[in-house]
Every structure is written in structure tokens, then in C-alpha cells.
Amino acid sequence: MHFASDNSGPASPEILAALGAANSGYAMGYGADDEMAQITARIRDIFEAPEAAVYLVATGTAANVLALSTLTQPWQTIFCTGPAHINMDECNAPEFYAGGAKLTLVTKEDKMTPASLRAAIEGEETRGVHGPQRGPVSITQVTEFGTVYSQEELRALCDVAKSYGLPVHLDGARFANALVSLGCTPAEMTWKAGVDAVSFGGTKNGCMGVEAVIFFDPRKAQEFEYRRKRGAHLFSKHRYLSAQMLAYLTDDLWLRNARTANTKAARLAEGLRAAGADFSHDPQANMIFAALPRATHQKLFDAGAVYHLWDGDLDGPADETVTARFVCDWSIGDDQIEGFLNLL
């Protein structure tokens, strides 16, 4: 009954098999392996973007901050939400890699709106050389609270950014989960909406540790290559990143894993709702925020359930409700979910 994080689950057998196969003989390093050429071709095909530049790194933070630093000047600010991973969970790495560019929080909510984004943009470039200049907009999809921007919402936000000449970055750590939730194409969720660069996640969805960075404008490619090397994120034995990503894209493993995770989360949400849980956000992918009485949390923890309490702890009145985060990954079994719900 492990619902702490999709980072906590195992790697897919296909990923491990690909790593084993890659661990034979010799291959050129630093991204010159044959598999990387196949990955670039496949991602270009998946995204309907024949000129896209594609790169691999080992962590989501590296993908986000290197992509953003390529889109940002040091004297600019990056627009994001308060809960955004780049604001809450990356230890000032965006500012560090972007040479001191700051973050401007558009909203305290998980989703920005065109109105809140426009207001935040208008609030900058108001003090001449004394204040930050306007920089890229970073959108998280799936959001940190488990919600998903619709295609219309994405287009509206990108339209606002473009009206000011600003590039748009998509933090897609859970890209596949959002895609299967919307039922659209990768192109429709990215460049057709106005997105310029994507952090395309693999680690949370069955890979051991690999993320892709995709630039739809290949003119950004050389700068990213320099920043990746300078930032110490260019793997010498790159084939072990490539092996994971190629297996991830083969036979739609990335989509199958995401569908499984989303389906399991939907079943978990159904059971939580039937048990009287209150939802702080409508669960739309593989992450759920639900409030239960403190005594219920204690019972579940005592029985071996693993998940994170979000706005309280186990000390306090037994009948007081405490919100918790539940995350399903591709590997979670029906037995775990039904065992948890039976206990609940």
C-alpha cells in the first residue's frame, strides 16, 4: 500500500532489459551513440516536429533548469506558479543555472490563468534597469496538485505569453499522465498550443533516471549543448540514458505506463470518495489530495500504508481532518489498492 510518490516505484522490466542489452561492447560517448539518433527521430515523429532538437539528462531538475536557462537572460524573471516544482523543490537551481534570473510567482494556486499571468507580466519591466525584465513562462503539466491544464487553457496562456514576445516552457515531469488524461496528441499539448520547450519526463513513469529536453526551435540547440556541458550534466557513458529513453518510447511503453497509473489513481479516488474523503483538487491524473480524519490516517499508517500527510500530522484531535497526498505509479497492484480501500 505504497502511495508516497511515483519516484518510489520500480523501473519497468523493459527499461532494465534495455540497460542490460546496452551494457555490452562499446558505444560512442557524450550522446554520439546510435540509440540517441533513433530517439531524436522517434521524438520528432511523436511530436510531429521534424526539426526539433532533443537532448537527454538524468533528472527532472536538470531538464527544467537547463531548458529555462537557455530561454532566459540573467536580468530577466521566469513566471511560474507558487507550487511549481522550480519554485518549491529545486533549491534555487533555476536561478543558479540562469545566472541569477529570478522567479515571479503568478499565483498561489496550482494553475495560472490568462488574467493572473497578464497581471504578473505587466508588473515587471516597470522600473527600467533597476528591476527584472520579462522572461519565459513555465507551466507544469500535470500540476503539482494533480490537475491538468486543458488544451484551451494551455493555448490561452501561451497566447498571453506570445503577446509579450515571451517563450513558454512546459515542465512535463508527468507529461504522459497529462497526455492520456486529455486524450490529445503530444503536438497539440505543446508546440501547436504555443510551447517552445518541453521537459519530457521518464523517471516518474517507469524509467530508472532519464528525462528528455525538447526544443521546437533548433536555433536553441547549440546553446543548450554548451549549458548542459558547463552545468556538468553531459553523461560520458550516454548510452545508458539512451537505452532507457529508447525502451520508454518503444511499443508505447510511456503511454501504457501512464494509462495504468491514471487508471489505478481513478480507482483509488473512487474508493476514497465512497469513504467520505474530501478532495481539495479534482484528481485528473495519477495524484490525489484527499482529507480524512486524523484517526483514520493513524489506522492506515499502523496497517502499513505509506503516503504523505500534506497539511498536518498525526498529533491532534482524532476527528480533525488532515489532507494527504496519494500518488499511483505504473507498478501499483490492484491488491494494494483494494487492500487499502478495504481497510479504509
C-alpha positions in Angstrom: 0.0 0.0 0.0 2.6 2.5 -1.1 1.2 5.7 -2.4 4.0 8.1 -1.4 5.4 9.0 -4.8 5.8 7.8 -8.4 9.5 8.3 -7.7 9.3 5.5 -5.2 8.2 2.7 -7.6 10.4 0.3 -9.5 11.7 0.7 -13.1 9.8 -1.1 -15.8 11.2 -4.5 -16.8 11.6 -3.2 -20.3 13.9 -0.4 -19.1 16.1 -2.8 -17.1 16.3 -5.2 -20.0 17.4 -2.3 -22.3 20.1 -1.3 -19.8 21.3 -4.8 -19.7 21.4 -5.0 -23.5 23.3 -1.7 -23.7 25.9 -3.0 -21.3 27.7 -5.0 -24.0 30.5 -4.0 -26.2 31.4 -0.4 -27.0 29.5 2.7 -27.9 30.5 6.3 -28.7 30.0 8.6 -25.7 28.5 12.0 -25.0 25.4 11.4 -27.0 27.0 10.1 -30.2 25.6 6.6 -29.6 23.4 5.1 -32.3 20.4 4.9 -29.9 20.4 8.7 -29.5 19.9 9.2 -33.2 16.9 6.8 -33.1 15.5 8.7 -30.1 15.7 12.0 -31.9 13.9 10.6 -34.9 11.2 9.0 -32.8 10.5 12.1 -30.7 10.4 14.2 -33.8 7.8 11.8 -35.2 5.8 11.6 -31.9 5.7 15.4 -31.6 5.2 16.0 -35.4 8.2 18.3 -35.2 10.8 17.3 -37.8 13.3 19.9 -36.8 13.1 19.6 -33.0 16.3 19.4 -31.1 16.3 16.6 -28.5 18.7 16.0 -25.5 18.8 13.7 -22.5 19.6 14.4 -18.9 19.3 12.2 -15.8 17.0 14.3 -13.6 13.9 16.4 -13.9 15.6 19.3 -12.2 18.4 19.3 -14.7 15.8 19.2 -17.6 13.9 22.1 -16.2 16.8 24.4 -15.2 18.9 23.8 -18.3 15.9 24.4 -20.6 14.9 27.5 -18.7 18.5 28.9 -18.6 18.6 28.5 -22.4 15.4 30.6 -22.7 16.4 33.2 -20.0 18.8 36.1 -19.7 20.3 36.7 -16.2 18.5 40.0 -15.9 15.1 38.5 -16.6 12.4 36.8 -14.4 10.7 33.5 -15.0 6.9 33.4 -14.5 5.5 30.4 -12.7 3.0 29.4 -10.0 3.8 29.3 -6.3 3.5 25.4 -6.1 5.7 25.0 -9.2 8.5 22.5 -8.8 11.0 25.1 -10.0 9.9 27.3 -7.1 9.3 24.8 -4.3 11.6 21.8 -4.9 14.7 22.7 -6.9 16.8 24.6 -4.2 17.2 27.7 -6.3 18.6 25.7 -9.2 16.7 27.7 -11.8 18.2 31.0 -10.5 21.6 29.4 -10.3 21.7 27.9 -13.8 20.1 31.0 -15.3 22.9 33.2 -13.8 20.7 34.9 -11.2 17.4 35.3 -13.1 14.6 35.5 -10.5 11.2 33.8 -10.3 8.0 35.8 -10.3 5.0 33.9 -8.8 1.9 34.4 -10.9 -0.5 32.8 -8.4 -0.5 30.8 -5.1 -2.8 28.2 -6.9 -1.5 25.2 -8.9 -2.9 26.7 -12.1 -2.3 30.2 -13.5 -5.0 31.9 -15.6 -4.6 34.2 -18.5 -5.7 37.1 -16.3 -3.2 36.3 -13.5 -0.4 35.7 -16.0 -1.1 39.0 -17.7 -1.1 40.9 -14.4 2.2 39.3 -13.4 3.8 40.2 -16.7 2.5 43.7 -16.5 4.0 44.0 -13.1 7.6 43.6 -14.4 9.6 45.9 -16.7 8.3 48.8 -14.6 11.5 50.1 -13.1 13.8 50.3 -16.1 17.3 49.0 -15.4 16.5 48.7 -11.7 14.1 45.8 -11.9 14.0 42.4 -13.7 12.9 42.2 -17.3 10.2 39.9 -18.5 11.4 36.3 -19.3 9.9 32.9 -20.1 6.6 31.5 -18.7 6.9 28.0 -17.1 3.8 25.8 -17.0 3.6 22.5 -15.1 1.6 19.7 -16.7 0.4 17.6 -14.6 0.3 20.3 -12.0 1.8 19.8 -8.5 -1.8 19.3 -7.2 -2.7 16.6 -9.7 -4.8 18.7 -12.0 -4.4 19.0 -15.8 -4.5 22.1 -18.0 -7.0 21.6 -20.8 -5.8 22.3 -24.4 -7.8 25.5 -24.3 -6.2 26.6 -21.1 -2.7 25.9 -22.5 -3.4 27.9 -25.7 -4.8 30.8 -23.7 -1.7 31.0 -21.5 0.6 30.7 -24.5 -1.3 33.4 -26.3 -0.7 35.8 -23.4 3.0 35.0 -23.3 3.4 35.4 -27.0 1.6 38.7 -26.9 4.6 40.0 -24.9 7.1 38.1 -27.0 7.9 35.6 -24.2 8.8 32.0 -24.7 7.0 29.2 -22.9 8.5 26.2 -21.1 6.4 23.1 -20.1 7.5 21.1 -17.1 6.3 17.7 -18.2 7.7 15.5 -15.4 4.3 13.7 -15.7 3.8 14.6 -19.4 2.5 11.1 -20.3 -0.1 11.2 -17.5 -1.4 14.5 -18.7 -1.5 13.4 -22.3 -3.6 10.3 -21.7 -5.8 12.3 -19.4 -6.5 14.8 -22.1 -6.6 12.3 -25.0 -4.8 14.6 -27.3 -1.5 14.4 -29.2 1.9 15.5 -28.0 1.9 18.2 -30.6 -1.5 19.5 -29.5 -0.3 19.7 -25.9 3.0 21.5 -26.8 4.0 23.4 -29.9 0.6 23.6 -31.5 -0.5 25.4 -28.3 2.5 27.7 -28.3 5.0 25.9 -26.1 8.7 26.4 -27.1 10.5 23.9 -24.9 9.5 20.7 -23.0 10.9 18.8 -20.1 9.6 15.3 -21.2 9.6 13.1 -18.1 10.6 9.5 -17.9 11.7 8.9 -14.3 8.3 9.1 -12.7 6.8 6.9 -15.3 8.9 3.7 -15.2 12.4 4.8 -16.2 15.4 4.5 -13.8 16.5 8.0 -14.4 16.2 9.9 -17.7 14.4 13.0 -19.0 14.3 14.5 -22.4 14.6 18.2 -23.2 12.9 19.2 -26.5 13.3 22.5 -28.3 11.0 23.0 -31.1 13.2 25.8 -32.4 16.5 24.2 -33.3 18.3 27.5 -33.1 18.4 26.9 -29.3 20.3 23.6 -29.7 23.9 24.8 -29.6 23.4 27.0 -26.5 21.7 24.1 -24.7 24.6 21.8 -25.5 27.1 24.3 -24.0 24.9 24.8 -20.9 24.5 21.1 -20.4 28.2 20.5 -20.5 29.1 23.6 -18.5 26.5 22.5 -15.9 28.0 19.0 -15.6 25.0 17.2 -17.0 26.5 15.7 -20.1 26.9 12.0 -19.5 30.1 10.4 -20.9 28.5 6.9 -21.0 25.4 8.4 -22.5 24.2 5.1 -23.9 22.7 4.3 -20.5 20.4 7.3 -20.8 19.6 6.5 -24.4 18.8 2.9 -23.7 16.2 3.9 -21.2 14.6 6.5 -23.3 14.5 4.3 -26.4 12.9 1.5 -24.5 10.4 4.0 -23.0 9.3 5.1 -26.4 9.2 1.6 -27.9 5.8 0.0 -28.3 4.2 2.9 -26.4 5.6 1.9 -23.0 5.4 5.5 -21.9 1.7 5.7 -22.7 0.8 2.3 -21.3 2.5 3.0 -18.0 0.7 6.4 -17.7 -2.7 4.9 -18.5 -2.1 2.2 -15.8 -1.1 4.8 -13.2 -4.0 7.1 -14.1 -6.5 4.2 -14.0 -5.2 3.0 -10.6 -5.5 6.5 -9.3 -9.1 6.8 -10.5 -10.0 3.6 -8.7 -8.3 4.9 -5.5 -10.1 8.2 -5.8 -13.4 6.4 -6.2 -12.8 4.4 -3.1 -11.7 7.5 -1.1 -14.8 9.4 -2.2 -17.0 6.5 -1.2 -15.4 6.5 2.2 -16.3 10.2 2.7 -12.9 11.8 1.9 -13.0 15.5 0.9 -10.9 16.4 -2.2 -9.0 19.7 -2.3 -8.4 19.3 -6.0 -10.2 17.3 -8.6 -7.9 14.3 -9.4 -7.3 14.2 -13.1 -4.2 12.1 -13.5 -2.3 9.9 -11.0 -2.1 12.2 -8.0 -4.8 12.7 -5.3 -5.2 15.2 -2.5 -7.8 14.0 -0.1 -8.7 14.8 3.5 -9.6 12.1 6.1 -10.0 12.2 9.9 -6.7 12.0 11.8 -7.8 8.8 13.5 -8.3 7.2 10.0 -4.8 8.2 8.9 -3.4 6.7 12.1 -5.2 3.4 11.5 -3.9 3.3 7.9 -0.3 4.1 8.8 -0.4 1.4 11.6 -1.6 -1.1 9.0 1.4 -0.3 6.8 0.1 2.3 4.3 2.7 4.7 3.0 1.8 8.2 1.8 2.4 11.8 2.8 0.3 14.0 5.1 0.0 17.4 3.5 -1.4 20.0 5.9 -1.0 18.4 9.3 0.5 15.5 11.3 -0.7 12.6 13.5 -0.8 14.6 16.7 -4.1 16.3 17.5 -7.8 15.7 17.8 -8.8 12.3 16.4 -11.8 13.7 14.4 -10.0 16.6 12.8 -9.4 16.1 9.1 -5.9 16.2 7.6 -5.2 16.3 3.9 -2.9 13.7 2.4 -1.3 13.2 -1.0 -1.7 9.8 -2.7 0.3 9.0 -5.9 -0.1 5.9 -8.0 2.7 4.8 -10.3 2.7 2.2 -13.2 3.5 -0.7 -10.9 0.8 -0.3 -8.2 -1.2 -3.5 -8.0 -5.0 -3.9 -7.6 -4.3 -5.9 -4.5 -2.6 -2.9 -2.9 -5.5 -0.6 -3.8 -8.2 -2.9 -2.8 -6.4 -3.8 0.4 -6.1 -0.2 1.3 -9.8 0.6 0.5 -11.0 -2.4 2.4 -9.0 -1.2 5.4 -10.4 2.3 4.9 
